[in-house]
Amino acid sequence: MLKLSEILVANQDIESFDELIPLIQAVARSGERFFRMDVKPPYPDTPENWEDRLEAAFSGLLR
């Protein structure tokens, strides 16, 4: 199971929530089956519905 905190630590060069979405999509495409959102992304542009948006990105609902 991949945790959001692991993605954030491994990709500290990301500066916005919008940059995080394609990264989550890439992780899902690489074959990861489970994704846990254990922390809130620390970006000023993180929306209130950030969990829904990341889940949609991971499950392929966003293109």
Summary of the structure (lengths in Angstrom):
residues: 63
radius of gyration: 10.5
end to end distance: 22.7
largest distance: 29.5
contacts: 150
relative contact order: 0.25
helix: 48%
strand: 6%
